[in-house]
Amino acid sequence: MTASAEDDVLVNVGETVGATLGKIVASAHKAVAAARTTEKKGVRAAKRAGKSVSRTAAKGRGKVKSAVKRGKKLVKKAKRKMKR
C-alpha cells in the first residue's frame, strides 16, 4: 500500500467512526430531551395537585367557620326562647 492509500483508509475509518458516534450522541440527546419534557409535565401536575389540595382545604376551613357561627347563633336564639 502506498502512503496515500493508507491515508484514504484512515480517513474512511475516521469518517465511519465519527458518523457512528454522532448518531449515538444524537440519540442520547433525544432521550434526554424526552426525559426533560416528561419531568416538566410531572412537576406541573404536582404543582396543580398541590394547589387543588390547598384550595379544597381553604374551602373546608371556611365551611367549618360558617357552620360554627351558625351553630352559635342557633344556641343563642334557643337560649333567648327559653328565657321567654
PyMOL Python script that loads the backbone (N, CA, C, O; Angstrom):
from pymol import cmd

cmd.read_pdbstr("""\
ATOM      1  N   MET A   1       0.840  -1.172   0.000  1.00  0.00           N
ATOM      2  CA  MET A   1       0.000   0.000   0.000  1.00  0.00           C
ATOM      3  C   MET A   1       0.885   1.233   0.000  1.00  0.00           C
ATOM      4  O   MET A   1       1.964   1.270   0.590  1.00  0.00           O
ATOM      5  N   THR A   2       0.390   2.200  -0.665  1.00  0.00           N
ATOM      6  CA  THR A   2       1.147   3.452  -0.699  1.00  0.00           C
ATOM      7  C   THR A   2       0.700   4.332   0.453  1.00  0.00           C
ATOM      8  O   THR A   2      -0.257   4.023   1.162  1.00  0.00           O
ATOM      9  N   ALA A   3       1.405   5.420   0.621  1.00  0.00           N
ATOM     10  CA  ALA A   3       1.096   6.328   1.733  1.00  0.00           C
ATOM     11  C   ALA A   3      -0.283   6.949   1.544  1.00  0.00           C
ATOM     12  O   ALA A   3      -1.024   7.138   2.509  1.00  0.00           O
ATOM     13  N   SER A   4      -0.623   7.265   0.299  1.00  0.00           N
ATOM     14  CA  SER A   4      -1.927   7.894   0.071  1.00  0.00           C
ATOM     15  C   SER A   4      -3.062   6.888   0.289  1.00  0.00           C
ATOM     16  O   SER A   4      -4.134   7.265   0.762  1.00  0.00           O
ATOM     17  N   ALA A   5      -2.839   5.623  -0.047  1.00  0.00           N
ATOM     18  CA  ALA A   5      -3.860   4.594   0.168  1.00  0.00           C
ATOM     19  C   ALA A   5      -4.086   4.384   1.669  1.00  0.00           C
ATOM     20  O   ALA A   5      -5.220   4.218   2.120  1.00  0.00           O
ATOM     21  N   GLU A   6      -3.002   4.395   2.425  1.00  0.00           N
ATOM     22  CA  GLU A   6      -3.143   4.260   3.879  1.00  0.00           C
ATOM     23  C   GLU A   6      -3.896   5.451   4.457  1.00  0.00           C
ATOM     24  O   GLU A   6      -4.728   5.301   5.352  1.00  0.00           O
ATOM     25  N   ASP A   7      -3.595   6.624   3.937  1.00  0.00           N
ATOM     26  CA  ASP A   7      -4.293   7.829   4.407  1.00  0.00           C
ATOM     27  C   ASP A   7      -5.782   7.742   4.088  1.00  0.00           C
ATOM     28  O   ASP A   7      -6.627   8.122   4.898  1.00  0.00           O
ATOM     29  N   ASP A   8      -6.091   7.233   2.884  1.00  0.00           N
ATOM     30  CA  ASP A   8      -7.506   7.095   2.498  1.00  0.00           C
ATOM     31  C   ASP A   8      -8.229   6.136   3.440  1.00  0.00           C
ATOM     32  O   ASP A   8      -9.360   6.392   3.854  1.00  0.00           O
ATOM     33  N   VAL A   9      -7.569   5.033   3.774  1.00  0.00           N
ATOM     34  CA  VAL A   9      -8.176   4.056   4.668  1.00  0.00           C
ATOM     35  C   VAL A   9      -8.422   4.687   6.045  1.00  0.00           C
ATOM     36  O   VAL A   9      -9.486   4.518   6.639  1.00  0.00           O
ATOM     37  N   LEU A  10      -7.423   5.408   6.531  1.00  0.00           N
ATOM     38  CA  LEU A  10      -7.574   6.070   7.829  1.00  0.00           C
ATOM     39  C   LEU A  10      -8.693   7.114   7.803  1.00  0.00           C
ATOM     40  O   LEU A  10      -9.441   7.244   8.771  1.00  0.00           O
ATOM     41  N   VAL A  11      -8.809   7.848   6.713  1.00  0.00           N
ATOM     42  CA  VAL A  11      -9.862   8.858   6.581  1.00  0.00           C
ATOM     43  C   VAL A  11     -11.223   8.176   6.571  1.00  0.00           C
ATOM     44  O   VAL A  11     -12.157   8.632   7.232  1.00  0.00           O
ATOM     45  N   ASN A  12     -11.336   7.079   5.819  1.00  0.00           N
ATOM     46  CA  ASN A  12     -12.609   6.355   5.758  1.00  0.00           C
ATOM     47  C   ASN A  12     -13.001   5.805   7.131  1.00  0.00           C
ATOM     48  O   ASN A  12     -14.158   5.898   7.541  1.00  0.00           O
ATOM     49  N   VAL A  13     -12.017   5.230   7.835  1.00  0.00           N
ATOM     50  CA  VAL A  13     -12.298   4.692   9.163  1.00  0.00           C
ATOM     51  C   VAL A  13     -12.704   5.834  10.098  1.00  0.00           C
ATOM     52  O   VAL A  13     -13.650   5.706  10.875  1.00  0.00           O
ATOM     53  N   GLY A  14     -11.986   6.935  10.014  1.00  0.00           N
ATOM     54  CA  GLY A  14     -12.298   8.091  10.860  1.00  0.00           C
ATOM     55  C   GLY A  14     -13.701   8.619  10.597  1.00  0.00           C
ATOM     56  O   GLY A  14     -14.425   8.960  11.533  1.00  0.00           O
ATOM     57  N   GLU A  15     -14.089   8.686   9.323  1.00  0.00           N
ATOM     58  CA  GLU A  15     -15.421   9.169   8.971  1.00  0.00           C
ATOM     59  C   GLU A  15     -16.503   8.221   9.475  1.00  0.00           C
ATOM     60  O   GLU A  15     -17.542   8.656   9.972  1.00  0.00           O
ATOM     61  N   THR A  16     -16.251   6.930   9.344  1.00  0.00           N
ATOM     62  CA  THR A  16     -17.232   5.938   9.789  1.00  0.00           C
ATOM     63  C   THR A  16     -17.419   6.003  11.305  1.00  0.00           C
ATOM     64  O   THR A  16     -18.543   6.006  11.806  1.00  0.00           O
ATOM     65  N   VAL A  17     -16.299   6.054  12.019  1.00  0.00           N
ATOM     66  CA  VAL A  17     -16.371   6.132  13.481  1.00  0.00           C
ATOM     67  C   VAL A  17     -17.049   7.433  13.902  1.00  0.00           C
ATOM     68  O   VAL A  17     -17.874   7.439  14.816  1.00  0.00           O
ATOM     69  N   GLY A  18     -16.706   8.518  13.247  1.00  0.00           N
ATOM     70  CA  GLY A  18     -17.299   9.819  13.577  1.00  0.00           C
ATOM     71  C   GLY A  18     -18.802   9.825  13.342  1.00  0.00           C
ATOM     72  O   GLY A  18     -19.561  10.340  14.163  1.00  0.00           O
ATOM     73  N   ALA A  19     -19.231   9.253  12.224  1.00  0.00           N
ATOM     74  CA  ALA A  19     -20.660   9.208  11.918  1.00  0.00           C
ATOM     75  C   ALA A  19     -21.405   8.358  12.946  1.00  0.00           C
ATOM     76  O   ALA A  19     -22.496   8.714  13.390  1.00  0.00           O
ATOM     77  N   THR A  20     -20.805   7.242  13.314  1.00  0.00           N
ATOM     78  CA  THR A  20     -21.441   6.358  14.287  1.00  0.00           C
ATOM     79  C   THR A  20     -21.557   7.052  15.647  1.00  0.00           C
ATOM     80  O   THR A  20     -22.610   7.004  16.284  1.00  0.00           O
ATOM     81  N   LEU A  21     -20.485   7.691  16.082  1.00  0.00           N
ATOM     82  CA  LEU A  21     -20.518   8.407  17.358  1.00  0.00           C
ATOM     83  C   LEU A  21     -21.519   9.556  17.319  1.00  0.00           C
ATOM     84  O   LEU A  21     -22.199   9.832  18.308  1.00  0.00           O
ATOM     85  N   GLY A  22     -21.604  10.219  16.177  1.00  0.00           N
ATOM     86  CA  GLY A  22     -22.575  11.296  16.029  1.00  0.00           C
ATOM     87  C   GLY A  22     -24.005  10.794  16.196  1.00  0.00           C
ATOM     88  O   GLY A  22     -24.833  11.447  16.831  1.00  0.00           O
ATOM     89  N   LYS A  23     -24.288   9.624  15.619  1.00  0.00           N
ATOM     90  CA  LYS A  23     -25.629   9.042  15.757  1.00  0.00           C
ATOM     91  C   LYS A  23     -25.910   8.671  17.211  1.00  0.00           C
ATOM     92  O   LYS A  23     -27.023   8.862  17.701  1.00  0.00           O
ATOM     93  N   ILE A  24     -24.907   8.145  17.893  1.00  0.00           N
ATOM     94  CA  ILE A  24     -25.078   7.769  19.297  1.00  0.00           C
ATOM     95  C   ILE A  24     -25.367   9.008  20.142  1.00  0.00           C
ATOM     96  O   ILE A  24     -26.266   8.994  20.983  1.00  0.00           O
ATOM     97  N   VAL A  25     -24.610  10.069  19.922  1.00  0.00           N
ATOM     98  CA  VAL A  25     -24.791  11.306  20.685  1.00  0.00           C
ATOM     99  C   VAL A  25     -26.170  11.905  20.391  1.00  0.00           C
ATOM    100  O   VAL A  25     -26.841  12.390  21.302  1.00  0.00           O
ATOM    101  N   ALA A  26     -26.590  11.874  19.135  1.00  0.00           N
ATOM    102  CA  ALA A  26     -27.900  12.424  18.772  1.00  0.00           C
ATOM    103  C   ALA A  26     -29.027  11.646  19.435  1.00  0.00           C
ATOM    104  O   ALA A  26     -29.982  12.246  19.929  1.00  0.00           O
ATOM    105  N   SER A  27     -28.933  10.336  19.452  1.00  0.00           N
ATOM    106  CA  SER A  27     -29.988   9.541  20.091  1.00  0.00           C
ATOM    107  C   SER A  27     -30.008   9.774  21.598  1.00  0.00           C
ATOM    108  O   SER A  27     -31.079   9.814  22.205  1.00  0.00           O
ATOM    109  N   ALA A  28     -28.836   9.927  22.206  1.00  0.00           N
ATOM    110  CA  ALA A  28     -28.780  10.223  23.640  1.00  0.00           C
ATOM    111  C   ALA A  28     -29.389  11.585  23.926  1.00  0.00           C
ATOM    112  O   ALA A  28     -30.092  11.766  24.920  1.00  0.00           O
ATOM    113  N   HIS A  29     -29.113  12.545  23.047  1.00  0.00           N
ATOM    114  CA  HIS A  29     -29.673  13.891  23.206  1.00  0.00           C
ATOM    115  C   HIS A  29     -31.200  13.854  23.115  1.00  0.00           C
ATOM    116  O   HIS A  29     -31.887  14.531  23.880  1.00  0.00           O
ATOM    117  N   LYS A  30     -31.718  13.072  22.189  1.00  0.00           N
ATOM    118  CA  LYS A  30     -33.179  12.941  22.057  1.00  0.00           C
ATOM    119  C   LYS A  30     -33.779  12.324  23.311  1.00  0.00           C
ATOM    120  O   LYS A  30     -34.832  12.758  23.778  1.00  0.00           O
ATOM    121  N   ALA A  31     -33.115  11.320  23.854  1.00  0.00           N
ATOM    122  CA  ALA A  31     -33.616  10.655  25.063  1.00  0.00           C
ATOM    123  C   ALA A  31     -33.637  11.628  26.239  1.00  0.00           C
ATOM    124  O   ALA A  31     -34.593  11.644  27.014  1.00  0.00           O
ATOM    125  N   VAL A  32     -32.599  12.430  26.373  1.00  0.00           N
ATOM    126  CA  VAL A  32     -32.534  13.408  27.461  1.00  0.00           C
ATOM    127  C   VAL A  32     -33.630  14.455  27.300  1.00  0.00           C
ATOM    128  O   VAL A  32     -34.272  14.840  28.277  1.00  0.00           O
ATOM    129  N   ALA A  33     -33.846  14.915  26.071  1.00  0.00           N
ATOM    130  CA  ALA A  33     -34.886  15.909  25.819  1.00  0.00           C
ATOM    131  C   ALA A  33     -36.260  15.347  26.168  1.00  0.00           C
ATOM    132  O   ALA A  33     -37.086  16.047  26.754  1.00  0.00           O
ATOM    133  N   ALA A  34     -36.507  14.099  25.816  1.00  0.00           N
ATOM    134  CA  ALA A  34     -37.794  13.471  26.134  1.00  0.00           C
ATOM    135  C   ALA A  34     -37.966  13.341  27.642  1.00  0.00           C
ATOM    136  O   ALA A  34     -39.059  13.567  28.161  1.00  0.00           O
ATOM    137  N   ALA A  35     -36.904  12.983  28.346  1.00  0.00           N
ATOM    138  CA  ALA A  35     -36.976  12.843  29.800  1.00  0.00           C
ATOM    139  C   ALA A  35     -37.246  14.192  30.457  1.00  0.00           C
ATOM    140  O   ALA A  35     -37.984  14.268  31.439  1.00  0.00           O
ATOM    141  N   ARG A  36     -36.654  15.255  29.922  1.00  0.00           N
ATOM    142  CA  ARG A  36     -36.873  16.590  30.488  1.00  0.00           C
ATOM    143  C   ARG A  36     -38.331  17.010  30.341  1.00  0.00           C
ATOM    144  O   ARG A  36     -38.923  17.544  31.278  1.00  0.00           O
ATOM    145  N   THR A  37     -38.910  16.770  29.169  1.00  0.00           N
ATOM    146  CA  THR A  37     -40.309  17.159  28.979  1.00  0.00           C
ATOM    147  C   THR A  37     -41.216  16.352  29.911  1.00  0.00           C
ATOM    148  O   THR A  37     -42.176  16.884  30.469  1.00  0.00           O
ATOM    149  N   THR A  38     -40.907  15.078  30.070  1.00  0.00           N
ATOM    150  CA  THR A  38     -41.696  14.243  30.983  1.00  0.00           C
ATOM    151  C   THR A  38     -41.569  14.753  32.413  1.00  0.00           C
ATOM    152  O   THR A  38     -42.552  14.808  33.151  1.00  0.00           O
ATOM    153  N   GLU A  39     -40.351  15.126  32.798  1.00  0.00           N
ATOM    154  CA  GLU A  39     -40.126  15.649  34.146  1.00  0.00           C
ATOM    155  C   GLU A  39     -40.902  16.945  34.351  1.00  0.00           C
ATOM    156  O   GLU A  39     -41.514  17.144  35.400  1.00  0.00           O
ATOM    157  N   LYS A  40     -40.879  17.833  33.345  1.00  0.00           N
ATOM    158  CA  LYS A  40     -41.608  19.095  33.461  1.00  0.00           C
ATOM    159  C   LYS A  40     -43.101  18.849  33.604  1.00  0.00           C
ATOM    160  O   LYS A  40     -43.775  19.525  34.381  1.00  0.00           O
ATOM    161  N   LYS A  41     -43.622  17.875  32.848  1.00  0.00           N
ATOM    162  CA  LYS A  41     -45.045  17.553  32.947  1.00  0.00           C
ATOM    163  C   LYS A  41     -45.378  17.053  34.349  1.00  0.00           C
ATOM    164  O   LYS A  41     -46.407  17.417  34.920  1.00  0.00           O
ATOM    165  N   GLY A  42     -44.503  16.220  34.895  1.00  0.00           N
ATOM    166  CA  GLY A  42     -44.714  15.697  36.248  1.00  0.00           C
ATOM    167  C   GLY A  42     -44.701  16.806  37.292  1.00  0.00           C
ATOM    168  O   GLY A  42     -45.524  16.816  38.207  1.00  0.00           O
ATOM    169  N   VAL A  43     -43.769  17.734  37.151  1.00  0.00           N
ATOM    170  CA  VAL A  43     -43.664  18.846  38.096  1.00  0.00           C
ATOM    171  C   VAL A  43     -44.916  19.707  38.015  1.00  0.00           C
ATOM    172  O   VAL A  43     -45.465  20.121  39.036  1.00  0.00           O
ATOM    173  N   ARG A  44     -45.367  19.974  36.778  1.00  0.00           N
ATOM    174  CA  ARG A  44     -46.575  20.779  36.585  1.00  0.00           C
ATOM    175  C   ARG A  44     -47.787  20.108  37.227  1.00  0.00           C
ATOM    176  O   ARG A  44     -48.589  20.761  37.894  1.00  0.00           O
ATOM    177  N   ALA A  45     -47.908  18.805  37.018  1.00  0.00           N
ATOM    178  CA  ALA A  45     -49.046  18.071  37.585  1.00  0.00           C
ATOM    179  C   ALA A  45     -48.993  18.103  39.113  1.00  0.00           C
ATOM    180  O   ALA A  45     -50.026  18.244  39.767  1.00  0.00           O
ATOM    181  N   ALA A  46     -47.804  17.973  39.678  1.00  0.00           N
ATOM    182  CA  ALA A  46     -47.664  18.008  41.134  1.00  0.00           C
ATOM    183  C   ALA A  46     -48.055  19.377  41.688  1.00  0.00           C
ATOM    184  O   ALA A  46     -48.735  19.466  42.710  1.00  0.00           O
ATOM    185  N   LYS A  47     -47.626  20.440  41.013  1.00  0.00           N
ATOM    186  CA  LYS A  47     -47.996  21.787  41.447  1.00  0.00           C
ATOM    187  C   LYS A  47     -49.498  21.968  41.395  1.00  0.00           C
ATOM    188  O   LYS A  47     -50.105  22.509  42.319  1.00  0.00           O
ATOM    189  N   ARG A  48     -50.093  21.506  40.298  1.00  0.00           N
ATOM    190  CA  ARG A  48     -51.538  21.636  40.126  1.00  0.00           C
ATOM    191  C   ARG A  48     -52.273  20.897  41.241  1.00  0.00           C
ATOM    192  O   ARG A  48     -53.242  21.408  41.803  1.00  0.00           O
ATOM    193  N   ALA A  49     -51.804  19.695  41.553  1.00  0.00           N
ATOM    194  CA  ALA A  49     -52.440  18.901  42.611  1.00  0.00           C
ATOM    195  C   ALA A  49     -52.288  19.590  43.963  1.00  0.00           C
ATOM    196  O   ALA A  49     -53.228  19.615  44.758  1.00  0.00           O
ATOM    197  N   GLY A  50     -51.120  20.141  44.222  1.00  0.00           N
ATOM    198  CA  GLY A  50     -50.897  20.847  45.491  1.00  0.00           C
ATOM    199  C   GLY A  50     -51.805  22.054  45.632  1.00  0.00           C
ATOM    200  O   GLY A  50     -52.366  22.296  46.701  1.00  0.00           O
ATOM    201  N   LYS A  51     -51.948  22.809  44.557  1.00  0.00           N
ATOM    202  CA  LYS A  51     -52.835  23.972  44.593  1.00  0.00           C
ATOM    203  C   LYS A  51     -54.273  23.541  44.827  1.00  0.00           C
ATOM    204  O   LYS A  51     -55.007  24.178  45.584  1.00  0.00           O
ATOM    205  N   SER A  52     -54.671  22.459  44.175  1.00  0.00           N
ATOM    206  CA  SER A  52     -56.030  21.957  44.334  1.00  0.00           C
ATOM    207  C   SER A  52     -56.296  21.552  45.779  1.00  0.00           C
ATOM    208  O   SER A  52     -57.357  21.842  46.331  1.00  0.00           O
ATOM    209  N   VAL A  53     -55.329  20.883  46.379  1.00  0.00           N
ATOM    210  CA  VAL A  53     -55.482  20.447  47.774  1.00  0.00           C
ATOM    211  C   VAL A  53     -55.597  21.655  48.694  1.00  0.00           C
ATOM    212  O   VAL A  53     -56.435  21.673  49.596  1.00  0.00           O
ATOM    213  N   SER A  54     -54.760  22.663  48.471  1.00  0.00           N
ATOM    214  CA  SER A  54     -54.804  23.829  49.354  1.00  0.00           C
ATOM    215  C   SER A  54     -56.110  24.600  49.177  1.00  0.00           C
ATOM    216  O   SER A  54     -56.663  25.124  50.144  1.00  0.00           O
ATOM    217  N   ARG A  55     -56.606  24.669  47.924  1.00  0.00           N
ATOM    218  CA  ARG A  55     -57.895  25.330  47.692  1.00  0.00           C
ATOM    219  C   ARG A  55     -59.011  24.585  48.407  1.00  0.00           C
ATOM    220  O   ARG A  55     -59.864  25.195  49.052  1.00  0.00           O
ATOM    221  N   THR A  56     -58.999  23.278  48.289  1.00  0.00           N
ATOM    222  CA  THR A  56     -60.025  22.457  48.936  1.00  0.00           C
ATOM    223  C   THR A  56     -59.958  22.614  50.455  1.00  0.00           C
ATOM    224  O   THR A  56     -60.990  22.711  51.118  1.00  0.00           O
ATOM    225  N   ALA A  57     -58.753  22.639  51.000  1.00  0.00           N
ATOM    226  CA  ALA A  57     -58.586  22.807  52.447  1.00  0.00           C
ATOM    227  C   ALA A  57     -59.118  24.171  52.885  1.00  0.00           C
ATOM    228  O   ALA A  57     -59.766  24.280  53.926  1.00  0.00           O
ATOM    229  N   ALA A  58     -58.848  25.205  52.097  1.00  0.00           N
ATOM    230  CA  ALA A  58     -59.334  26.546  52.437  1.00  0.00           C
ATOM    231  C   ALA A  58     -60.854  26.582  52.417  1.00  0.00           C
ATOM    232  O   ALA A  58     -61.481  27.172  53.297  1.00  0.00           O
ATOM    233  N   LYS A  59     -61.442  25.949  51.411  1.00  0.00           N
ATOM    234  CA  LYS A  59     -62.909  25.892  51.343  1.00  0.00           C
ATOM    235  C   LYS A  59     -63.465  25.167  52.564  1.00  0.00           C
ATOM    236  O   LYS A  59     -64.453  25.599  53.157  1.00  0.00           O
ATOM    237  N   GLY A  60     -62.824  24.065  52.933  1.00  0.00           N
ATOM    238  CA  GLY A  60     -63.266  23.297  54.104  1.00  0.00           C
ATOM    239  C   GLY A  60     -63.193  24.128  55.372  1.00  0.00           C
ATOM    240  O   GLY A  60     -64.111  24.100  56.192  1.00  0.00           O
ATOM    241  N   ARG A  61     -62.093  24.876  55.538  1.00  0.00           N
ATOM    242  CA  ARG A  61     -61.951  25.727  56.714  1.00  0.00           C
ATOM    243  C   ARG A  61     -63.051  26.782  56.743  1.00  0.00           C
ATOM    244  O   ARG A  61     -63.617  27.065  57.799  1.00  0.00           O
ATOM    245  N   GLY A  62     -63.349  27.357  55.594  1.00  0.00           N
ATOM    246  CA  GLY A  62     -64.409  28.362  55.513  1.00  0.00           C
ATOM    247  C   GLY A  62     -65.761  27.782  55.884  1.00  0.00           C
ATOM    248  O   GLY A  62     -66.544  28.407  56.600  1.00  0.00           O
ATOM    249  N   LYS A  63     -66.027  26.584  55.391  1.00  0.00           N
ATOM    250  CA  LYS A  63     -67.309  25.942  55.704  1.00  0.00           C
ATOM    251  C   LYS A  63     -67.423  25.625  57.191  1.00  0.00           C
ATOM    252  O   LYS A  63     -68.491  25.775  57.785  1.00  0.00           O
ATOM    253  N   VAL A  64     -66.319  25.186  57.788  1.00  0.00           N
ATOM    254  CA  VAL A  64     -66.336  24.882  59.219  1.00  0.00           C
ATOM    255  C   VAL A  64     -66.595  26.154  60.017  1.00  0.00           C
ATOM    256  O   VAL A  64     -67.383  26.147  60.962  1.00  0.00           O
ATOM    257  N   LYS A  65     -65.932  27.249  59.637  1.00  0.00           N
ATOM    258  CA  LYS A  65     -66.129  28.509  60.347  1.00  0.00           C
ATOM    259  C   LYS A  65     -67.580  28.955  60.269  1.00  0.00           C
ATOM    260  O   LYS A  65     -68.169  29.351  61.275  1.00  0.00           O
ATOM    261  N   SER A  66     -68.157  28.891  59.069  1.00  0.00           N
ATOM    262  CA  SER A  66     -69.544  29.336  58.924  1.00  0.00           C
ATOM    263  C   SER A  66     -70.492  28.412  59.679  1.00  0.00           C
ATOM    264  O   SER A  66     -71.487  28.872  60.240  1.00  0.00           O
ATOM    265  N   ALA A  67     -70.196  27.123  59.700  1.00  0.00           N
ATOM    266  CA  ALA A  67     -71.047  26.191  60.443  1.00  0.00           C
ATOM    267  C   ALA A  67     -70.978  26.483  61.944  1.00  0.00           C
ATOM    268  O   ALA A  67     -71.997  26.421  62.631  1.00  0.00           O
ATOM    269  N   VAL A  68     -69.810  26.793  62.447  1.00  0.00           N
ATOM    270  CA  VAL A  68     -69.650  27.123  63.860  1.00  0.00           C
ATOM    271  C   VAL A  68     -70.432  28.394  64.184  1.00  0.00           C
ATOM    272  O   VAL A  68     -71.114  28.474  65.206  1.00  0.00           O
ATOM    273  N   LYS A  69     -70.323  29.391  63.294  1.00  0.00           N
ATOM    274  CA  LYS A  69     -71.054  30.638  63.505  1.00  0.00           C
ATOM    275  C   LYS A  69     -72.555  30.383  63.564  1.00  0.00           C
ATOM    276  O   LYS A  69     -73.251  30.875  64.452  1.00  0.00           O
ATOM    277  N   ARG A  70     -73.038  29.604  62.599  1.00  0.00           N
ATOM    278  CA  ARG A  70     -74.474  29.281  62.562  1.00  0.00           C
ATOM    279  C   ARG A  70     -74.894  28.554  63.836  1.00  0.00           C
ATOM    280  O   ARG A  70     -75.942  28.847  64.411  1.00  0.00           O
ATOM    281  N   GLY A  71     -74.085  27.623  64.261  1.00  0.00           N
ATOM    282  CA  GLY A  71     -74.380  26.877  65.490  1.00  0.00           C
ATOM    283  C   GLY A  71     -74.475  27.798  66.699  1.00  0.00           C
ATOM    284  O   GLY A  71     -75.383  27.670  67.520  1.00  0.00           O
ATOM    285  N   LYS A  72     -73.521  28.733  66.801  1.00  0.00           N
ATOM    286  CA  LYS A  72     -73.538  29.674  67.917  1.00  0.00           C
ATOM    287  C   LYS A  72     -74.803  30.523  67.894  1.00  0.00           C
ATOM    288  O   LYS A  72     -75.420  30.776  68.928  1.00  0.00           O
ATOM    289  N   LYS A  73     -75.180  30.964  66.673  1.00  0.00           N
ATOM    290  CA  LYS A  73     -76.396  31.771  66.543  1.00  0.00           C
ATOM    291  C   LYS A  73     -77.620  30.985  66.976  1.00  0.00           C
ATOM    292  O   LYS A  73     -78.484  31.506  67.681  1.00  0.00           O
ATOM    293  N   LEU A  74     -77.694  29.733  66.555  1.00  0.00           N
ATOM    294  CA  LEU A  74     -78.839  28.895  66.922  1.00  0.00           C
ATOM    295  C   LEU A  74     -78.903  28.673  68.433  1.00  0.00           C
ATOM    296  O   LEU A  74     -79.984  28.705  69.020  1.00  0.00           O
ATOM    297  N   VAL A  75     -77.762  28.452  69.055  1.00  0.00           N
ATOM    298  CA  VAL A  75     -77.720  28.260  70.502  1.00  0.00           C
ATOM    299  C   VAL A  75     -78.183  29.528  71.205  1.00  0.00           C
ATOM    300  O   VAL A  75     -78.964  29.476  72.155  1.00  0.00           O
ATOM    301  N   LYS A  76     -77.693  30.662  70.729  1.00  0.00           N
ATOM    302  CA  LYS A  76     -78.068  31.945  71.320  1.00  0.00           C
ATOM    303  C   LYS A  76     -79.576  32.169  71.196  1.00  0.00           C
ATOM    304  O   LYS A  76     -80.234  32.604  72.142  1.00  0.00           O
ATOM    305  N   LYS A  77     -80.107  31.865  70.016  1.00  0.00           N
ATOM    306  CA  LYS A  77     -81.535  32.016  69.758  1.00  0.00           C
ATOM    307  C   LYS A  77     -82.350  31.098  70.672  1.00  0.00           C
ATOM    308  O   LYS A  77     -83.368  31.510  71.230  1.00  0.00           O
ATOM    309  N   ALA A  78     -81.898  29.861  70.819  1.00  0.00           N
ATOM    310  CA  ALA A  78     -82.597  28.892  71.665  1.00  0.00           C
ATOM    311  C   ALA A  78     -82.588  29.350  73.118  1.00  0.00           C
ATOM    312  O   ALA A  78     -83.588  29.187  73.818  1.00  0.00           O
ATOM    313  N   LYS A  79     -81.469  29.924  73.589  1.00  0.00           N
ATOM    314  CA  LYS A  79     -81.379  30.419  74.966  1.00  0.00           C
ATOM    315  C   LYS A  79     -82.374  31.550  75.189  1.00  0.00           C
ATOM    316  O   LYS A  79     -83.022  31.621  76.233  1.00  0.00           O
ATOM    317  N   ARG A  80     -82.490  32.437  74.197  1.00  0.00           N
ATOM    318  CA  ARG A  80     -83.415  33.557  74.311  1.00  0.00           C
ATOM    319  C   ARG A  80     -84.851  33.052  74.392  1.00  0.00           C
ATOM    320  O   ARG A  80     -85.659  33.571  75.163  1.00  0.00           O
ATOM    321  N   LYS A  81     -85.158  32.049  73.601  1.00  0.00           N
ATOM    322  CA  LYS A  81     -86.510  31.490  73.596  1.00  0.00           C
ATOM    323  C   LYS A  81     -86.822  30.823  74.946  1.00  0.00           C
ATOM    324  O   LYS A  81     -87.957  30.867  75.421  1.00  0.00           O
ATOM    325  N   MET A  82     -85.812  30.214  75.545  1.00  0.00           N
ATOM    326  CA  MET A  82     -86.009  29.533  76.832  1.00  0.00           C
ATOM    327  C   MET A  82     -86.321  30.558  77.936  1.00  0.00           C
ATOM    328  O   MET A  82     -87.079  30.272  78.863  1.00  0.00           O
ATOM    329  N   LYS A  83     -85.735  31.734  77.824  1.00  0.00           N
ATOM    330  CA  LYS A  83     -85.940  32.763  78.847  1.00  0.00           C
ATOM    331  C   LYS A  83     -87.369  33.298  78.804  1.00  0.00           C
ATOM    332  O   LYS A  83     -87.913  33.693  79.835  1.00  0.00           O
ATOM    333  N   ARG A  84     -87.970  33.313  77.636  1.00  0.00           N
ATOM    334  CA  ARG A  84     -89.321  33.880  77.493  1.00  0.00           C
ATOM    335  C   ARG A  84     -90.387  33.019  78.066  1.00  0.00           C
ATOM    336  O   ARG A  84     -91.564  33.376  78.013  1.00  0.00           O
TER     337      ARG A  84
END
""", "prot")
cmd.dss("prot")
cmd.show_as("cartoon", "prot")
cmd.util.cbc("prot")
cmd.orient("prot")
